């Protein structure tokens, strides 16, 4: 059974973590804000000197020095942290369109603006089918790298990858509808015909491969990733596996099969 996987999405609670890659549950957090009211009126961004300064501050108790030194040390790597305050207070500012998700597996926090992950910057999309030709795989991998930053750009690259995949399958690669019709005449499996029609419709037949469509979003790109792999699996990988299995048969058996099939074609 294949390992479960799902693209990170603002609309889900279980998906592939942008930090550790595990498919697991995530906890979402609403955000509120307080005006910075320290002496400098700027955010606290500690460095190693801050830790040394705190440890040397004799006006603080040992517990306070240890607390702040530990707090600053956890901030130093630059990761987003979520701390439960022992003495919470009401806030007067809500934070909208900024969201945090925390991974159950690695406990790390991802930052989202509106519906897109801002941090960490990570590639998305399922791994490419290993049998994709290099020209298609390169577009696929680039689409995965920019998925979270630009779903529209990712979808445009995937349309281009599909066009190149059709060319690899001995089609013209100029009009997807024509390519589907040609592949159907070559005994295209009904499942793959549906997949290609899905690409044509979801990919928007009015949009040329490699161009942006303002309606594209993460869900569109996610579907196109799946369709590329489905087509590659059925049209490239499966025939390859069957041929590899056939070539492992004893030579005498293969010749007998070929002789039988030759006679069948004559009758």
DAKAUR-V324589 format. One record per pair of residues at least 12 apart in sequence whose C-alpha atoms are under 8 Angstrom apart, sorted by the first residue. I is the first residue (numbers start at 1). J is the second residue. D is the distance in Angstrom with one decimal. If there is no record, write none. Layout:
i=I j=J d=D
i=I j=J d=D
This chain:
i=4 j=23 d=6.8
i=5 j=23 d=5.7
i=5 j=126 d=7.7
i=6 j=23 d=7.0
i=7 j=124 d=6.6
i=7 j=125 d=6.3
i=7 j=126 d=7.8
i=7 j=222 d=7.3
i=8 j=124 d=7.9
i=9 j=115 d=7.4
i=9 j=116 d=7.8
i=10 j=115 d=5.5
i=10 j=116 d=7.4
i=13 j=25 d=5.6
i=13 j=26 d=5.2
i=13 j=27 d=6.8
i=13 j=28 d=7.7
i=14 j=26 d=5.9
i=17 j=103 d=6.4
i=18 j=110 d=7.1
i=18 j=120 d=6.5
i=18 j=121 d=7.9
i=18 j=122 d=6.1
i=19 j=106 d=7.8
i=19 j=108 d=7.0
i=19 j=110 d=7.8
i=19 j=120 d=6.8
i=19 j=122 d=7.8
i=20 j=105 d=8.0
i=20 j=106 d=6.6
i=22 j=105 d=7.0
i=24 j=103 d=7.2
i=24 j=104 d=6.5
i=24 j=105 d=6.7
i=25 j=103 d=6.5
i=25 j=104 d=5.7
i=25 j=105 d=8.0
i=26 j=101 d=6.0
i=26 j=102 d=5.3
i=26 j=103 d=4.7
i=26 j=104 d=5.7
i=27 j=101 d=5.4
i=27 j=102 d=5.1
i=27 j=103 d=6.8
i=27 j=104 d=7.5
i=28 j=99 d=7.3
i=28 j=100 d=5.8
i=28 j=101 d=4.5
i=28 j=102 d=6.6
i=29 j=99 d=6.4
i=29 j=100 d=5.3
i=29 j=101 d=6.3
i=30 j=95 d=7.8
i=30 j=99 d=6.3
i=30 j=100 d=7.2
i=31 j=94 d=6.5
i=31 j=95 d=5.3
i=31 j=96 d=7.5
i=31 j=98 d=7.3
i=31 j=99 d=6.9
i=31 j=100 d=8.0
i=32 j=91 d=6.6
i=32 j=92 d=7.8
i=32 j=93 d=5.8
i=32 j=94 d=4.4
i=32 j=95 d=5.2
i=33 j=91 d=6.3
i=33 j=92 d=7.2
i=33 j=93 d=5.1
i=33 j=94 d=6.0
i=33 j=95 d=6.5
i=34 j=91 d=6.0
i=34 j=92 d=6.9
i=34 j=93 d=6.5
i=45 j=75 d=7.8
i=46 j=72 d=5.9
i=46 j=75 d=7.1
i=46 j=76 d=6.6
i=47 j=72 d=7.5
i=47 j=76 d=6.3
i=48 j=73 d=7.9
i=48 j=76 d=7.8
i=50 j=72 d=7.5
i=51 j=68 d=7.6
i=51 j=69 d=5.1
i=51 j=72 d=6.4
i=51 j=73 d=7.2
i=52 j=69 d=7.9
i=54 j=68 d=6.9
i=54 j=69 d=6.3
i=55 j=69 d=6.7
i=79 j=108 d=7.9
i=79 j=109 d=7.5
i=80 j=108 d=7.7
i=80 j=109 d=5.8
i=80 j=110 d=7.4
i=80 j=111 d=7.8
i=81 j=108 d=7.7
i=81 j=109 d=6.7
i=82 j=109 d=7.8
i=97 j=112 d=7.9
i=97 j=113 d=5.6
i=97 j=114 d=4.5
i=97 j=115 d=7.9
i=98 j=111 d=7.4
i=98 j=112 d=5.8
i=98 j=113 d=4.8
i=98 j=114 d=6.2
i=99 j=111 d=6.0
i=99 j=112 d=5.0
i=99 j=113 d=6.4
i=99 j=114 d=7.5
i=100 j=112 d=6.1
i=116 j=148 d=6.2
i=116 j=149 d=7.3
i=117 j=148 d=6.1
i=117 j=149 d=7.7
i=118 j=148 d=7.8
i=118 j=149 d=7.6
i=121 j=148 d=7.4
i=121 j=149 d=7.8
i=122 j=145 d=6.8
i=122 j=148 d=7.2
i=123 j=144 d=5.2
i=123 j=145 d=4.0
i=123 j=146 d=6.4
i=123 j=147 d=6.5
i=123 j=148 d=6.9
i=124 j=144 d=4.8
i=124 j=145 d=6.3
i=124 j=146 d=7.7
i=124 j=147 d=5.7
i=124 j=148 d=6.6
i=125 j=144 d=5.2
i=125 j=147 d=7.3
i=125 j=222 d=6.5
i=125 j=225 d=6.5
i=126 j=144 d=8.0
i=126 j=225 d=7.0
i=126 j=226 d=7.5
i=128 j=140 d=6.9
i=128 j=141 d=7.3
i=128 j=229 d=6.5
i=129 j=229 d=5.5
i=129 j=232 d=6.7
i=129 j=233 d=7.0
i=131 j=232 d=7.1
i=131 j=233 d=7.9
i=131 j=236 d=6.7
i=131 j=237 d=6.1
i=132 j=232 d=6.4
i=132 j=236 d=7.7
i=133 j=165 d=7.8
i=133 j=168 d=7.7
i=135 j=161 d=7.8
i=135 j=164 d=7.3
i=136 j=161 d=4.9
i=136 j=162 d=7.5
i=136 j=164 d=6.1
i=136 j=165 d=6.3
i=137 j=161 d=7.6
i=139 j=157 d=5.9
i=139 j=158 d=6.8
i=139 j=160 d=7.5
i=139 j=161 d=5.7
i=140 j=157 d=7.0
i=140 j=158 d=6.1
i=140 j=161 d=6.4
i=140 j=225 d=7.8
i=142 j=154 d=7.6
i=142 j=157 d=7.7
i=143 j=155 d=7.1
i=143 j=157 d=5.7
i=143 j=158 d=6.5
i=147 j=218 d=7.4
i=147 j=221 d=7.6
i=148 j=218 d=7.8
i=151 j=216 d=6.7
i=151 j=217 d=5.3
i=151 j=218 d=5.3
i=151 j=221 d=6.2
i=152 j=212 d=5.9
i=152 j=213 d=6.4
i=152 j=214 d=7.0
i=152 j=215 d=7.9
i=152 j=216 d=5.2
i=152 j=217 d=6.1
i=152 j=218 d=7.9
i=152 j=221 d=7.5
i=153 j=211 d=8.0
i=153 j=212 d=6.3
i=154 j=221 d=6.4
i=155 j=203 d=7.6
i=155 j=212 d=7.7
i=155 j=216 d=6.9
i=155 j=220 d=7.0
i=155 j=221 d=4.8
i=155 j=224 d=7.0
i=156 j=209 d=6.2
i=156 j=210 d=4.5
i=156 j=211 d=5.3
i=156 j=212 d=5.5
i=156 j=213 d=7.6
i=157 j=209 d=7.4
i=157 j=210 d=5.4
i=157 j=211 d=8.0
i=158 j=210 d=7.8
i=158 j=221 d=7.7
i=158 j=224 d=6.5
i=158 j=225 d=7.1
i=158 j=228 d=7.8
i=159 j=199 d=8.0
i=159 j=203 d=6.7
i=159 j=208 d=8.0
i=159 j=209 d=4.9
i=159 j=210 d=6.2
i=159 j=224 d=7.8
i=160 j=209 d=4.6
i=160 j=210 d=5.0
i=161 j=228 d=7.9
i=162 j=228 d=6.6
i=163 j=176 d=7.3
i=163 j=209 d=6.9
i=166 j=179 d=7.0
i=171 j=183 d=7.9
i=176 j=196 d=7.9
i=176 j=200 d=6.6
i=176 j=205 d=8.0
i=177 j=197 d=7.8
i=177 j=200 d=7.3
i=180 j=193 d=6.7
i=180 j=196 d=6.8
i=180 j=197 d=7.6
i=192 j=230 d=7.6
i=192 j=231 d=6.1
i=192 j=234 d=7.1
i=195 j=227 d=6.0
i=195 j=230 d=7.4
i=195 j=231 d=7.0
i=196 j=227 d=7.5
i=196 j=231 d=7.6
i=198 j=227 d=7.8
i=199 j=224 d=6.5
i=199 j=227 d=6.8
i=202 j=220 d=6.8
i=202 j=224 d=7.8
i=203 j=220 d=7.5
i=203 j=224 d=7.3
